[in-house]
């Protein structure tokens, strides 16, 4: 199966090659919902304009993975946080890393 790479950012253009570029959390969630899976790699910005943040995406991913018995987030999933917001970046990293650690146990 093809490795899918997603870039989530409301303003910046990606550095590197990405299959999907989304500008809002809803666009990312809509893509994942339609494809019934998370991409293999996501580069996250935290602040997506107004009160929209990538934490909505992260929480959706974890919830969907729990609902589907670990079948939503690929086993080889990796991510990067390129946000300029250090608190937001730490929140994304902490939430996802904590879930992924416990899922592998």
Secondary structure, DSSP 8 states (H G I E B T S, - for coil): ----EEEE-SS---SS--SEEESSHHHHHHHHHHHTS--SEEEE-SB-STT-BTHHHHHHHHHHHHHTTT-SS-TT-EEEE--S-HHHHHHHHHHHHHHHHHHT-
